[in-house]
Amino acid sequence: MVMECSLRWTFAVGHEHAMGRQDFDVAIVGGGFAGSLLAMMARRRGKSVLLVERQKHPRFVMGESSTPLANLLLEEIALRHDLPRLLPLCKWGTWQATYPSIGCGLKRGFSFYHHGPGGRPWVHDDARSRELLVAASPSDAVADTHWYRPDFDAFLFREAASMGAEALEETTLEAPEFGPAGVRVTGRGPSGSFQAHARWLFDATGPRGYLHRALGLGEVNPQGYPSTEAVFGHFADVERWEAVHAPVGTVPFPPDDAALHHVFDDGWTWILRFNNGLTSAGFARRTVPGRVTNAGEAWAGWLRRSPDVARCFAHAVPTRPLAHIPKLSFRTSRVSGPGWLMLPIAAGFVDPLLSMGFPLTLLGLVRIGEAWDRGGDMDMNSLGEETIRDLDAAFGMVGALYRAMPDFDVFRDLLLFYFTAAIWSETARRLGKPGRALGFLLRGMPRFADGMREAVACAATGNAAQARDRVRSVVEDLDLAGMLDESRRHRHGCDAGILMANAWRLDATPGEMQAMLARSGFAG
């Protein structure tokens, strides 16, 4: 492992007994999952770490649903950085067996149900024209998860502290002072004020967080992306959608054991269930200028748009006051500079629609680990540029989906880009071929990226047929899982045979694909 000596700058410390040292290799602001993971990675490389959290764990945080790629990246981080206590958190089955006290939700895939205007009931039809189910795993044992962030973040923060990170809670920082040898931070916590120095400063605080405010940075409004707002909270006693609308025919997984989406013309509702009796739920929608939003009244009004969704919440009780974010999306104008870097979680926030926040941030952590492995000075600007490119790809995808919400056929077609890219990226990495999956949403593959932009442009001008044709012509070459198989009628399970038959697309043999599936617990 790379060992680096700390810079020896000494500062006066208000309550020196509260912090054992004043100079660090790495200062991390934000003690959520991202900051704590980065602290653990740094400690494994022998670096001294200051980890600062403004609140006290456990605390409520938005952003809870993982994906196959997110869990794979977490597994890669655990293996590459010798963090074996993280490995059980990468699958539902091992999580429940190892850490049953850490709140978690079962996520077998993505469920989408489209609701028309006017408060009409949701109605099934034989073509399944108003639904889409996409499985992410063949069984509960290897399923993805929803992270109950109060428990999950607290666990990781304690892990970072146990590994030797100087972990401070209820601590606020002044604006950083940058110099040729690093950065000085001044803060105040329960034990008083302090100053410290670090070689590198990382911001993991979240949207509009520490460095964005401290450096007075502006916001970027991605072209074509709508202004959106959100209302959300945690609830008890939420009825399952399956109890309101039992699935007709065979489903690849129970629709509630997933990231459950109810899609409307101008927004959507999420429902994520945890194993502790709580349910995370909320809506994100286009903003209307001048609309005053009281969170409770907005939530009640939103439920009135669908009598079926309202039935799920007929007896539900919020366990905390509902929150309102008047401007949901965010991207800062600058992500990095000499000696400092925002993690993706701080650089931007797109939308919860496709659970992209976790993989975006974990990809950023993987890149930092790779930079440390190379040794020498870190190229913060290069890391920041990669973050911006990933975020912009995500903004393009989600912005197109918001525009397509009134036409669920187009919405579903555009989703094929996301699921194709996600399955391709995960499979390539599991086969040991990460170079075949360049960038988030395959933004580094020109044919795919250009085709997605062209299909989105067609959809934006109302040319649904041309958009559909463009989607299929691009997806066809990368369709490892049979997503274009229309005989499934919008219900996609996991089929190992189809993956093995398409191994050649990744220059792999069926045997290599089968061995990969067996290693991953997907065989059978």
C-alpha positions as CSV (number, residue, x, y, z in Angstrom):
1,M,0.0,0.0,0.0
2,V,1.1,3.6,-0.7
3,M,2.3,5.3,2.5
4,E,2.5,9.1,2.6
5,C,4.0,11.4,5.3
6,S,1.7,14.1,6.6
7,L,2.6,17.7,6.1
8,R,3.9,19.2,9.3
9,W,2.0,22.4,9.7
10,T,1.0,23.2,13.3
11,F,-1.9,25.4,14.3
12,A,-3.3,26.5,17.6
13,V,-6.2,24.2,18.6
14,G,-9.0,25.5,20.8
15,H,-9.5,22.3,22.7
16,E,-6.5,20.2,21.7
17,H,-7.6,17.2,23.7
18,A,-10.7,16.8,21.4
19,M,-8.5,16.2,18.3
20,G,-5.3,14.2,18.6
21,R,-3.5,15.8,15.6
22,Q,-3.7,19.0,13.5
23,D,-2.2,17.9,10.2
24,F,-3.6,15.4,7.8
25,D,-3.1,13.9,4.4
26,V,-6.9,14.0,3.7
27,A,-9.7,16.3,5.0
28,I,-13.2,15.1,4.1
29,V,-16.2,17.3,4.7
30,G,-19.4,15.3,5.0
31,G,-19.8,12.1,7.0
32,G,-22.4,10.4,5.0
33,F,-21.8,7.1,3.1
34,A,-19.5,8.8,0.5
35,G,-17.3,10.6,2.9
36,S,-17.0,7.7,5.2
37,L,-16.1,5.3,2.4
38,L,-13.5,7.7,1.1
39,A,-12.1,7.9,4.7
40,M,-11.9,4.2,4.9
41,M,-10.1,3.9,1.5
42,A,-7.6,6.5,2.6
43,R,-6.9,4.8,5.9
44,R,-6.2,1.6,4.1
45,R,-3.5,3.4,2.2
46,G,-1.9,4.7,5.3
47,K,-3.2,8.2,5.0
48,S,-4.2,10.3,7.9
49,V,-7.8,11.5,7.7
50,L,-9.9,14.2,9.2
51,L,-13.7,13.4,8.6
52,V,-16.1,16.2,9.5
53,E,-19.9,15.8,9.8
54,R,-22.2,18.8,10.4
55,Q,-25.0,16.7,12.0
56,K,-25.0,13.9,14.5
57,H,-25.6,10.3,13.4
58,P,-28.1,8.9,12.9
59,R,-29.8,11.5,10.7
60,F,-32.4,11.6,7.9
61,V,-31.0,11.8,4.4
62,M,-32.7,11.7,1.0
63,G,-31.3,9.1,-1.5
64,E,-31.8,5.5,-0.7
65,S,-32.1,3.1,-3.6
66,S,-29.1,1.2,-4.9
67,T,-28.6,-0.6,-8.3
68,P,-26.7,-3.6,-9.6
69,L,-23.9,-1.3,-10.8
70,A,-23.8,0.6,-7.4
71,N,-23.5,-2.7,-5.5
72,L,-20.8,-4.0,-7.9
73,L,-18.8,-0.8,-7.4
74,L,-19.2,-1.1,-3.6
75,E,-17.9,-4.6,-3.9
76,E,-15.0,-3.5,-6.1
77,I,-14.1,-0.8,-3.5
78,A,-14.3,-3.4,-0.7
79,L,-12.0,-5.8,-2.5
80,R,-9.5,-3.3,-3.9
81,H,-9.1,-1.5,-0.6
82,D,-9.2,-4.5,1.8
83,L,-12.5,-3.6,3.4
84,P,-14.1,-7.0,4.1
85,R,-16.8,-5.6,6.4
86,L,-18.3,-3.9,3.4
87,L,-18.8,-7.0,1.4
88,P,-22.0,-8.3,3.1
89,L,-23.6,-4.9,2.3
90,C,-23.4,-5.6,-1.5
91,K,-26.4,-8.1,-1.6
92,W,-29.7,-8.4,0.2
93,G,-29.0,-12.0,1.4
94,T,-25.6,-11.4,3.0
95,W,-26.7,-8.0,4.4
96,Q,-29.6,-9.7,6.3
97,A,-27.4,-12.5,7.5
98,T,-24.5,-10.3,8.7
99,Y,-26.0,-7.0,9.7
100,P,-29.8,-7.5,10.4
101,S,-29.9,-4.5,12.7
102,I,-29.0,-2.1,9.9
103,G,-32.2,-1.0,8.1
104,C,-32.4,-2.1,4.5
105,G,-35.0,-2.7,1.8
106,L,-35.3,-5.4,-0.8
107,K,-34.9,-4.2,-4.3
108,R,-35.4,-6.8,-7.0
109,G,-35.7,-4.3,-9.8
110,F,-37.6,-1.3,-11.2
111,S,-41.4,-1.2,-11.4
112,F,-43.2,1.6,-13.4
113,Y,-46.9,2.2,-13.6
114,H,-48.3,5.1,-15.7
115,H,-51.3,7.1,-14.6
116,G,-53.3,9.3,-16.9
117,P,-54.7,12.8,-16.1
118,G,-58.0,13.5,-14.3
119,G,-57.7,11.2,-11.3
120,R,-58.9,8.1,-13.1
121,P,-58.3,4.6,-11.7
122,W,-55.3,2.6,-13.0
123,V,-56.5,-0.2,-15.3
124,H,-54.6,-3.2,-16.5
125,D,-54.8,-4.2,-20.2
126,D,-53.5,-7.3,-21.9
127,A,-50.8,-5.4,-23.8
128,R,-49.5,-4.1,-20.4
129,S,-49.3,-0.8,-22.1
130,R,-49.2,1.1,-18.8
131,E,-46.5,-0.8,-17.0
132,L,-42.8,-1.8,-17.1
133,L,-41.1,-4.2,-14.8
134,V,-37.3,-4.8,-15.2
135,A,-35.6,-7.3,-12.9
136,A,-32.2,-6.7,-11.6
137,S,-31.7,-10.1,-9.9
138,P,-33.0,-13.6,-10.2
139,S,-33.6,-14.1,-6.4
140,D,-33.8,-12.3,-3.1
141,A,-30.4,-13.7,-2.0
142,V,-28.4,-11.6,-4.6
143,A,-30.9,-8.7,-4.9
144,D,-30.1,-5.1,-4.6
145,T,-31.1,-3.0,-1.7
146,H,-32.6,0.3,-0.5
147,W,-30.2,1.8,2.1
148,Y,-31.9,3.1,5.2
149,R,-29.5,6.0,5.4
150,P,-29.8,6.8,9.2
151,D,-28.5,3.3,9.9
152,F,-26.3,2.8,6.9
153,D,-24.4,6.1,7.1
154,A,-24.0,5.8,10.9
155,F,-22.5,2.3,10.5
156,L,-19.9,3.6,7.9
157,F,-19.0,6.6,9.9
158,R,-18.3,4.4,12.9
159,E,-16.3,2.1,10.7
160,A,-14.2,5.0,9.5
161,A,-13.6,6.1,13.0
162,S,-12.6,2.6,14.1
163,M,-10.0,2.6,11.4
164,G,-8.3,5.6,12.7
165,A,-10.0,8.5,11.0
166,E,-10.4,11.6,13.2
167,A,-14.2,11.6,12.9
168,L,-16.0,14.7,14.2
169,E,-19.8,15.1,14.4
170,E,-21.8,18.3,15.1
171,T,-18.9,20.2,13.7
172,T,-19.1,23.2,11.3
173,L,-16.2,24.6,9.2
174,E,-15.4,28.1,8.0
175,A,-14.3,28.7,4.4
176,P,-11.0,26.8,3.6
177,E,-7.7,28.7,3.1
178,F,-5.7,27.3,0.2
179,G,-1.9,27.6,0.0
180,P,1.0,26.0,-2.0
181,A,1.3,23.2,0.5
182,G,-2.3,22.3,1.0
183,V,-5.4,23.7,2.7
184,R,-6.2,25.0,6.2
185,V,-9.7,24.5,7.7
186,T,-11.0,26.2,10.8
187,G,-14.0,24.7,12.6
188,R,-16.1,24.5,15.7
189,G,-17.6,21.4,17.4
190,P,-18.9,20.4,20.7
191,S,-15.5,20.7,22.3
192,G,-14.6,24.1,20.9
193,S,-12.8,25.6,17.9
194,F,-9.9,24.1,16.0
195,Q,-7.6,24.5,13.0
196,A,-6.1,21.8,10.9
197,H,-4.1,21.4,7.7
198,A,-4.5,18.8,5.0
199,R,-2.8,18.0,1.7
200,W,-6.2,17.3,-0.1
201,L,-9.7,18.5,0.7
202,F,-12.7,16.5,-0.5
203,D,-16.3,17.7,-0.3
204,A,-18.9,14.9,0.3
205,T,-21.6,17.1,1.8
206,G,-24.3,16.9,-0.9
207,P,-25.9,19.4,-3.2
208,R,-25.3,23.1,-2.6
209,G,-22.9,21.9,0.2
210,Y,-19.7,23.1,1.8
211,L,-17.4,24.1,-1.0
212,H,-20.2,25.3,-3.3
213,R,-21.2,27.8,-0.6
214,A,-17.7,28.5,0.8
215,L,-16.2,29.3,-2.6
216,G,-19.3,31.2,-3.8
217,L,-19.7,29.0,-6.9
218,G,-22.6,29.4,-9.3
219,E,-25.1,26.8,-10.5
220,V,-25.3,25.4,-14.0
221,N,-28.7,24.7,-15.6
222,P,-28.2,21.8,-18.0
223,Q,-29.7,22.6,-21.4
224,G,-33.2,21.2,-21.8
225,Y,-33.5,20.1,-18.2
226,P,-36.8,21.1,-16.5
227,S,-37.0,22.9,-13.2
228,T,-38.3,20.3,-10.7
229,E,-39.3,20.2,-7.0
230,A,-39.9,17.3,-4.6
231,V,-41.9,16.5,-1.4
232,F,-40.9,13.4,0.5
233,G,-40.7,11.7,3.9
234,H,-40.8,8.3,5.7
235,F,-44.2,6.7,6.5
236,A,-45.5,3.8,8.5
237,D,-48.4,1.5,7.4
238,V,-48.2,2.0,3.6
239,E,-50.3,-0.6,1.8
240,R,-48.6,-2.6,-0.9
241,W,-49.5,-1.8,-4.5
242,E,-50.1,-5.5,-5.1
243,A,-52.9,-5.4,-2.5
244,V,-54.6,-2.6,-4.5
245,H,-53.8,-4.0,-7.9
246,A,-52.8,-7.7,-7.9
247,P,-50.6,-8.4,-10.9
248,V,-52.3,-10.2,-13.8
249,G,-50.2,-13.0,-15.1
250,T,-46.7,-13.9,-14.2
251,V,-44.3,-11.2,-12.9
252,P,-40.5,-11.4,-12.7
253,F,-40.7,-10.2,-9.0
254,P,-43.2,-8.7,-6.6
255,P,-43.7,-5.1,-7.9
256,D,-43.4,-3.7,-4.4
257,D,-40.0,-5.4,-3.7
258,A,-38.4,-2.9,-6.0
259,A,-38.0,0.8,-6.7
260,L,-41.7,1.4,-7.3
261,H,-42.5,4.3,-9.6
262,H,-45.9,5.8,-10.4
263,V,-45.5,8.0,-13.4
264,F,-47.8,11.0,-14.3
265,D,-47.7,13.6,-17.1
266,D,-45.6,16.1,-15.1
267,G,-43.8,14.0,-12.5
268,W,-43.7,10.8,-10.6
269,T,-44.0,9.1,-7.2
270,W,-41.5,6.8,-5.6
271,I,-42.2,4.1,-3.0
272,L,-39.3,2.3,-1.3
273,R,-39.9,-0.3,1.5
274,F,-37.5,-1.0,4.3
275,N,-37.4,-4.1,6.6
276,N,-38.0,-2.0,9.7
277,G,-41.6,-1.2,8.8
278,L,-40.9,2.2,7.3
279,T,-41.5,3.3,3.7
280,S,-39.7,6.1,1.9
281,A,-42.1,7.9,-0.4
282,G,-42.3,11.2,-2.2
283,F,-42.9,12.9,-5.5
284,A,-40.8,14.9,-7.9
285,R,-42.6,17.1,-10.5
286,R,-42.1,20.0,-12.8
287,T,-42.3,23.3,-10.9
288,V,-44.9,25.8,-11.7
289,P,-43.8,29.5,-11.3
290,G,-45.7,31.1,-8.4
291,R,-47.0,27.9,-6.9
292,V,-46.6,28.1,-3.1
293,T,-45.8,24.6,-1.7
294,N,-46.8,23.5,1.8
295,A,-45.3,20.0,2.0
296,G,-48.3,18.4,3.7
297,E,-50.9,20.1,1.5
298,A,-48.8,19.3,-1.7
299,W,-48.6,15.6,-0.7
300,A,-52.3,15.4,-0.1
301,G,-53.0,17.1,-3.4
302,W,-50.6,14.9,-5.3
303,L,-52.3,11.7,-3.9
304,R,-55.7,13.0,-5.2
305,R,-54.4,12.6,-8.7
306,S,-54.6,8.8,-8.4
307,P,-57.3,7.1,-6.3
308,D,-55.3,3.8,-6.5
309,V,-52.0,5.4,-5.1
310,A,-54.1,7.2,-2.5
311,R,-55.5,3.9,-1.3
312,C,-51.9,2.8,-0.6
313,F,-51.6,5.7,1.8
314,A,-55.1,5.7,3.3
315,H,-53.8,4.6,6.7
316,A,-50.2,5.8,6.3
317,V,-48.7,7.9,9.0
318,P,-45.6,10.2,8.4
319,T,-42.9,9.4,10.9
320,R,-41.3,12.8,10.5
321,P,-42.4,16.1,9.0
322,L,-42.6,16.0,5.2
323,A,-39.7,17.8,3.5
324,H,-40.0,20.1,0.5
325,I,-37.1,20.9,-1.9
326,P,-38.2,23.7,-4.2
327,K,-35.3,23.2,-6.6
328,L,-34.5,19.6,-6.8
329,S,-31.8,19.4,-9.5
330,F,-28.4,20.9,-9.1
331,R,-25.0,21.1,-10.7
332,T,-22.2,23.4,-9.5
333,S,-20.2,25.5,-11.9
334,R,-16.9,24.1,-10.7
335,V,-16.0,20.7,-9.3
336,S,-12.3,20.9,-8.6
337,G,-9.2,23.0,-8.1
338,P,-5.6,22.8,-6.8
339,G,-5.8,20.5,-3.7
340,W,-9.6,20.1,-3.7
341,L,-12.4,18.0,-5.3
342,M,-16.1,17.6,-4.9
343,L,-17.3,14.1,-5.0
344,P,-20.2,13.5,-7.4
345,I,-22.7,13.6,-4.5
346,A,-21.6,17.2,-3.9
347,A,-21.0,18.3,-7.5
348,G,-24.6,17.6,-8.6
349,F,-27.9,16.0,-8.1
350,V,-30.1,15.0,-11.0
351,D,-33.3,13.3,-9.8
352,P,-34.1,10.0,-7.9
353,L,-35.9,8.7,-11.0
354,L,-33.3,6.0,-11.9
355,S,-31.4,5.7,-8.7
356,M,-28.3,7.1,-10.3
357,G,-26.8,9.0,-7.3
358,F,-25.1,6.0,-5.8
359,P,-23.4,4.6,-8.9
360,L,-22.3,8.2,-9.9
361,T,-20.7,8.8,-6.5
362,L,-19.2,5.3,-6.2
363,L,-17.6,5.7,-9.7
364,G,-16.0,8.9,-8.4
365,L,-14.6,7.0,-5.4
366,V,-13.2,4.3,-7.7
367,R,-11.4,7.0,-9.8
368,I,-9.9,8.5,-6.6
369,G,-8.7,5.1,-5.5
370,E,-7.1,4.5,-9.0
371,A,-5.4,7.9,-8.8
372,W,-3.9,7.0,-5.4
373,D,-2.7,3.7,-6.8
374,R,-0.8,5.6,-9.5
375,G,1.0,7.6,-6.9
376,G,2.3,11.1,-7.1
377,D,0.2,14.3,-7.1
378,M,-3.5,13.8,-7.9
379,D,-4.8,15.5,-11.0
380,M,-7.9,17.0,-9.4
381,N,-9.0,18.7,-12.6
382,S,-9.0,15.5,-14.5
383,L,-11.1,13.8,-11.8
384,G,-13.5,16.8,-11.8
385,E,-13.9,16.7,-15.5
386,E,-14.9,13.0,-15.4
387,T,-17.5,13.9,-12.8
388,I,-19.0,16.6,-14.9
389,R,-19.2,14.4,-17.9
390,D,-21.0,11.7,-15.9
391,L,-23.4,14.2,-14.4
392,D,-24.2,15.7,-17.8
393,A,-25.0,12.3,-19.3
394,A,-27.3,11.7,-16.4
395,F,-29.0,15.1,-16.8
396,G,-29.5,14.4,-20.5
397,M,-31.2,11.0,-19.8
398,V,-33.5,12.2,-17.0
399,G,-34.4,15.4,-18.8
400,A,-35.5,13.4,-21.8
401,L,-37.7,11.2,-19.6
402,Y,-39.4,14.2,-18.0
403,R,-40.3,15.5,-21.4
404,A,-41.6,12.0,-22.4
405,M,-43.8,11.4,-19.4
406,P,-47.1,12.3,-21.1
407,D,-46.4,9.6,-23.7
408,F,-45.6,6.4,-21.8
409,D,-44.6,4.5,-24.9
410,V,-41.9,7.0,-25.6
411,F,-40.9,7.1,-22.0
412,R,-40.5,3.4,-21.9
413,D,-38.6,3.4,-25.1
414,L,-36.1,5.9,-23.8
415,L,-35.7,3.8,-20.6
416,L,-34.2,1.1,-22.8
417,F,-31.1,3.3,-23.1
418,Y,-30.7,3.3,-19.4
419,F,-31.2,-0.4,-18.8
420,T,-29.1,-1.4,-21.8
421,A,-26.2,0.8,-20.6
422,A,-26.6,-0.4,-16.9
423,I,-26.6,-4.1,-17.8
424,W,-23.7,-3.7,-20.3
425,S,-21.6,-1.8,-17.8
426,E,-22.2,-4.2,-14.9
427,T,-21.6,-7.3,-17.1
428,A,-18.4,-5.8,-18.6
429,R,-17.0,-5.0,-15.2
430,R,-17.9,-8.4,-13.8
431,L,-16.1,-10.0,-16.7
432,G,-13.0,-8.0,-15.9
433,K,-13.5,-5.8,-19.0
434,P,-14.2,-2.3,-17.5
435,G,-12.6,-0.8,-20.6
436,R,-15.6,-2.0,-22.6
437,A,-17.9,0.3,-20.6
438,L,-16.6,3.8,-21.0
439,G,-18.2,6.4,-18.8
440,F,-21.5,6.6,-17.1
441,L,-24.4,5.6,-19.4
442,L,-21.7,4.6,-21.9
443,R,-21.0,8.2,-22.7
444,G,-17.6,7.2,-24.0
445,M,-19.1,5.0,-26.7
446,P,-19.8,7.4,-29.6
447,R,-22.4,5.2,-31.4
448,F,-24.4,4.7,-28.2
449,A,-24.1,8.3,-26.9
450,D,-24.8,9.9,-30.3
451,G,-27.7,7.5,-30.9
452,M,-29.2,8.4,-27.5
453,R,-29.0,12.1,-28.3
454,E,-30.6,11.6,-31.7
455,A,-33.5,9.6,-30.2
456,V,-34.0,12.1,-27.5
457,A,-34.2,14.9,-30.1
458,C,-36.8,13.0,-32.1
459,A,-38.9,12.4,-29.0
460,A,-38.6,16.1,-28.1
461,T,-40.0,17.2,-31.5
462,G,-42.9,14.7,-31.1
463,N,-41.7,12.2,-33.7
464,A,-42.4,9.1,-31.5
465,A,-42.0,6.6,-34.4
466,Q,-38.6,7.9,-35.4
467,A,-37.5,8.0,-31.8
468,R,-38.6,4.4,-31.4
469,D,-36.7,3.3,-34.5
470,R,-33.5,5.1,-33.4
471,V,-33.7,3.5,-29.9
472,R,-33.9,0.1,-31.4
473,S,-31.2,0.5,-33.9
474,V,-28.7,1.7,-31.2
475,V,-29.8,-0.7,-28.4
476,E,-29.7,-3.8,-30.7
477,D,-25.9,-4.0,-30.8
478,L,-25.6,-3.9,-27.0
479,D,-28.7,-5.7,-25.9
480,L,-27.3,-8.4,-23.6
481,A,-30.5,-9.2,-21.7
482,G,-33.2,-9.3,-24.4
483,M,-34.7,-5.9,-23.6
484,L,-35.9,-5.6,-27.2
485,D,-38.0,-8.9,-26.9
486,E,-41.5,-7.6,-27.4
487,S,-43.0,-10.9,-26.5
488,R,-42.3,-10.2,-22.9
489,R,-44.8,-7.3,-23.0
490,H,-42.8,-5.0,-20.8
491,R,-42.0,-7.6,-18.1
492,H,-38.3,-8.4,-18.1
493,G,-36.9,-11.1,-15.9
494,C,-33.3,-12.3,-15.5
495,D,-32.4,-15.0,-18.0
496,A,-28.9,-16.5,-17.7
497,G,-29.3,-18.2,-21.1
498,I,-29.8,-15.0,-22.9
499,L,-26.8,-13.5,-21.3
500,M,-24.6,-16.4,-22.3
501,A,-26.0,-16.3,-25.8
502,N,-24.9,-12.7,-26.0
503,A,-21.5,-13.2,-24.5
504,W,-19.9,-12.6,-27.9
505,R,-20.9,-9.0,-27.8
506,L,-18.4,-8.5,-25.1
507,D,-15.8,-10.7,-26.7
508,A,-16.5,-13.4,-24.1
509,T,-17.4,-17.1,-24.4
510,P,-20.6,-18.6,-23.0
511,G,-18.3,-20.4,-20.6
512,E,-16.8,-17.2,-19.4
513,M,-20.2,-15.7,-19.0
514,Q,-21.5,-18.7,-17.1
515,A,-18.5,-18.6,-14.7
516,M,-19.1,-14.9,-14.1
517,L,-22.7,-15.6,-13.3
518,A,-21.7,-18.4,-10.9
519,R,-19.2,-16.1,-9.1
520,S,-21.9,-13.5,-8.8
521,G,-24.5,-15.9,-7.4
522,F,-26.7,-15.6,-10.6
523,A,-26.3,-19.1,-11.9
524,G,-29.4,-21.2,-12.4
